[in-house]
Amino acid sequence: MERVQFKVNEKQYSVGSEVDSDTTLLDYLRETLKLCGTKYMCLEGGCGACIITATKNNEDVPQAINSCLVSITSCQEWDIKTIEFIGNRLKGYHPLQKVLADCHGSQCGYCTPGWIMTMYSLLQTKKPTMLEIENSFGSNVCRCTGYRPILQAFKKFASDAHNSYELSDIEDLKICDKSGDVCSKSNCSELDWCMVSKSDILNEILHIELSDKRHWYRVHTLSDVFAIWREKGTESYMLVAGNTGKGVYPMLEYPNLLIDVTDISELKGFYVDQNLVVGAGNTLTDVMKIFKTVSKTEYFSYLIGLNEHLQLVAHIAVRNLATIAGNLILKNQHPEFKSDIFIILETVGAQITIMTAVGQSKTLTLQNFLKEDMKGKIIVNVLLPPLNESHKIVTFKIMPRAQNAHAIVNAGFLYKINENQNQVISCRIVYGGLSAKFNRSWKTERYLVGKSLFRNETLQGALKILENEIIVTENLPDPPVQRAYRKIIALGLFYKGLISLCPSTVLHPRYRSGTVKLHEKRPVSEGQQVFDTNPILWPLNKAIPKLDALIQCAGESEYTDDIPTLSGEVYAAFVLTTVALGTIEKIDPSEALKEPGVIAFYSASDIPGVNSFTPPVNEFNLSNEELLCNGEVKFYNQPLGIIVAKSQKIANKATTLVKVSYSNVRKPVYDIKLAKNDPSKVTLLDTRDATTRGNDISKIIKGDNTVYGQYHFAMETLLCLTRPTEEGLQLFVTTQWIDTVQQVISRMLEIGHQRIDIYVRRLGGAFGIKISRASQVAAACALVAYKLNRPCRLINTLSTNMRAVGKRLPCSTNFEVGVNNKGVIQYMNYELYSDNGYVLNEPFLNMTFESFTNCYRTDAWNYKAFNGLTDTPSNTWCRSPGSLEKIAMTELIMEQISYELNQDPVEVRFANLDPTFRDDINEILKTLKVNSNYTERLVSVEKFNSNNRWKKRGLRFSFLKWAPVGYQHLNVNMSVYNDDGTISITTGGIEMGQGINTRATQICAYILNIPIDKIQIKPNNTMTSPNTLPSGGSLISQNVGIGVRRCSEELLRRLEPIRKTMDNPTWEELIKRAFEMNVDLQVHAFVNESDIQNYNVYGITLAEVEIDVLTGESEIIRVDLIEDVGRSINPAIDIGQIEGAFIMGVGYWTSENLVVDGQTGELLTNRTWDYWVPQARDIPQDFRIYFREKSFSTELIFGAKGTGEPATCMGIAVPIAMRQAVSAARLESGIPSTNWFPIDGPYTVDKVALSCATRIEDFKFY
């Protein structure tokens, strides 16, 4: 029987007919080998959680690989290393693991193994510089840390780092005896010189009939492929190389024939005759190495520029898999695909060779290739022409963030110029992202031939033709045609390309800034963290790493889906509606039930009790929300049923086979900005009437602001494992609120709480989504387990999470404000509308009602708060829910006042400060102004804007007064073991990266005066922690601390009489003696409503940004943030909370754009391909955090304050600074800065560019 052979962690394995076409390397590692250190989230190569290191067949260079993309049958002769191999508790931890833990680079820890493996892979190939390290993580996402500590840790291994770490255990690299470089046979010009391997000699076709009846072939020649086609046909086949295309266009099932072409030597390597001929089977990493080598050859120096563009294609781990042919075939099959490979090859006039039959081939231009029917044909190679120095090339890729995103618009320009006269001999103007039918500007090219290129008249003439020639078609979620962004950017890139090539003697100095690619000039980032700590209090107030950081860095920390498969386990998935509003007439699951491996289908009629996953009425829930739609559809992709199957992939596929018919289908209202004008969609919650009104009114300002939702993007998705037990049901759930899960299931199944046991060890991030939304997954999973009496696992895909689950509440305001000439508010009529989704359930506005004031005096404000409804999923808790939106809206009003009056925004804020908070705000403002060198930098920004036409900067403050809301019920239990005096604690608080376990341990060790390593925090369950309220709201750390403090102090009270009878006993002696004296060594504490601690968190942020006026791209130059954290229990943890919260806030206001189809209500940005959270190259270039000095909250919580949420609210400083930069650009177009301009959040690249109001006639050389 033929099998695929490979190694994992130096052990030999093989697979054959027992696996199916869907089985990935990730699946095999986690499900077969039980190597669960490798995580997953997006399953499309967009998050980095699944990255491992592999030395592929016939190669000697270990590479980072997205294991979720690779079919296990592609791993022939691979040598695979996972996080478990590089370091663990038995063999010792790797320096990378130890340094990352020590630098506080792990919070929830779920993404951490992927980061370690990416860096480990990088270090296998070279000793990178700090800048190279920072540029190498487009593959990885971390929602918790804000990236700064991760980069700080890894840069310690850089070649140019001070006291750079040396690694003694990096695997020996094979060095080429001829070139002296790391060997990479696939693109080496000395290939023929090398010894060949066994697989180079054995050329038998490997054929495996997989378990799902697909046929897998591994071939060695092009003739092999055609032989298979002759025998099996070409109706259903796929040529497999990197398999990265499924990250662009997801595949529910594979075709019948899967032909692995990675071992075909005819598709690899390169040679130079007149052209550079590159094998189409080379990976993009290989291509970049080839380009680097050949660029040293005469007529091919232009390859350096192409390489720079290739660095923007996907990320390293994908480029290690993806091939030229794979990318181009996607473009052939999907003309709308924004292929950067197509752009750069078409720009230089490359051609491709395709084989149509054995011994028959033809060469095509790329334009003709797009028209070619490629069925039964193979792309063999790409021919790049030699170009002399008279050819000038420039390419662009405009993305929504700095790395790992497909282009919004990409472009390439080639001009052959008579350099004596700068006259155009020929040119090529290529675009992507505008229309599937438009990629060349033929008319503009013809116009330019014969013209003197660098003349204003030529430029303006070409722009007029280009403007009329460009075709832009609707392609949501791209920026819509009506906003004209893509057309404007296409014109801007044409201009940007020309000024990039324009001689400096011709180009006016003010225009030179337009030549700079903003992200490419970004330096190595840096940061400072300034805080005091008191050694007298240690371990309290000491900046120690999280206690589980090292096991997280080693992949040894267990998450819910790491629990091994149970006997008889089944898998479940939600079936979602495909209309937003309508009535379900019929559900027909028959086709799904015929699918092999499908076991059952359940709908609302199968629920024995209450069809709800929320348990009203309580402090957090006002209404029932349907677990499964019971007839009337409330929003697009509402869950209506549950498919049960023998695997998660079968269940996911089968959900698409359930047929549903609807009636009374209607167009939804999904935008709160529109819904607020419909009285049937809004209800008044409460009002705050003004108690005074001033008469010194010099200006009346009217306005409105809107900001939309934000997906939480917890790296661990919503999932549940349920198993029937003799008592009832046992559930392992990714929840922040175990009590509500228990309540929901009890009501749904009509069984007592005492029969339902909920367990949570840790969460892989949460940010609020796991407070109530996890209950829906848990309830569905429990229903299946209850019905079948079998264990069930339900894992929501990222797409299902984003489609079916609510997000941060969108918010819209209307206001009219009268001010005096200093900006002091004399009166304001202010309305705020909060978008709850389809139902008013979770009372955000009620709980955060007072947040609208921020830190300002409101006695002249008439404030009305409205609950709004839209035809969207019920929106839910998300880091600083309600308060973030209200604080931001108030800050924007202050900004508008300052602009329209042409007043200093700081002075306007101070003029309106509430006297109660004035001293606190003034103190930290003075500190921040000094620390940030504000005065000098303000002058510098003004000078920069004066000197540069196409780059503008903004420098702006935001103010914050934040207060915690609510209370928690927690049961804290402490058990002391008499034999050695060690302690176990259960807290009722859910650890999700915020460090509550570490803080609890520090408090316990401080009070008891014992070493930290004597204390262990245990997982939570409904037996030890019944009747709890959710972990969230920045309250859980302080309330756990209260409980641990009470337990510790009660224990000391019990021990004190024993201590007095002994002579200075050790802790162990004291405990043993107490036990002998029948002292109860188990202590309990109950934290409740009486433990509310009232305090304010004050903060000020100063953000400096730079924008590219021509593209809308931006860079955060520097952020100085001061926050009042009280007396920190653990400054390192609090720094991490602040940085992570701030970057999440920045994402909310910049790149995280939710796009909905206006006709259907479908969310179109529902995966990593088109929803962009910030990454490592999007954080401030200089990020400085300061703690307010000598601050203290209350004695009960040791003077600490909550830090998990406030800094999210300070992310507003970045768009405020961006607005100032935009205003400077508008001034160049003759628009006064006193003219306020609307931008609804987020401030995406298209909105920034359009708001600059750039005029085409201003595109000039001189």
Beta strands, then each sheet from edge to edge (+ up, - down):
strand 1: 4-8
strand 2: 11-15
strand 3: 51-55
strand 4: 63-66
strand 5: 79-81
strand 6: 206-209
strand 7: 215-218
strand 8: 237-240
strand 9: 257-260
strand 10: 270-272
strand 11: 276-279
strand 12: 351-357
strand 13: 360-365
strand 14: 378-384
strand 15: 391-398
strand 16: 409-418
strand 17: 423-435
strand 18: 438-440
strand 19: 526-530
strand 20: 570-576
strand 21: 581-588
strand 22: 598-603
strand 23: 632-633
strand 24: 639-645
strand 25: 659-666
strand 26: 682-688
strand 27: 699-707
strand 28: 719-724
strand 29: 729-733
strand 30: 756-760
strand 31: 792-795
strand 32: 811-819
strand 33: 825-835
strand 34: 861-868
strand 35: 951-962
strand 36: 970-976
strand 37: 983-986
strand 38: 1015-1017
strand 39: 1020-1021
strand 40: 1082-1087
strand 41: 1097-1108
strand 42: 1114-1123
strand 43: 1182-1187
sheet 1: 2+ 1- 5- 3+ 4-
sheet 2: 6+ 7- 9- 8-
sheet 3: 10+ 11- 14+ 12- 13+
sheet 4: 15+ 16- 17+ 18-
sheet 5: 19+ 43+ 42+ 41- 35+
sheet 6: 22+ 24- 20+ 31+ 28- 29+ 30+ 39-
sheet 7: 23+ 21- 25+
sheet 8: 26+ 34- 33- 32+ 27-
sheet 9: 38+ 37+ 36- 40+
end
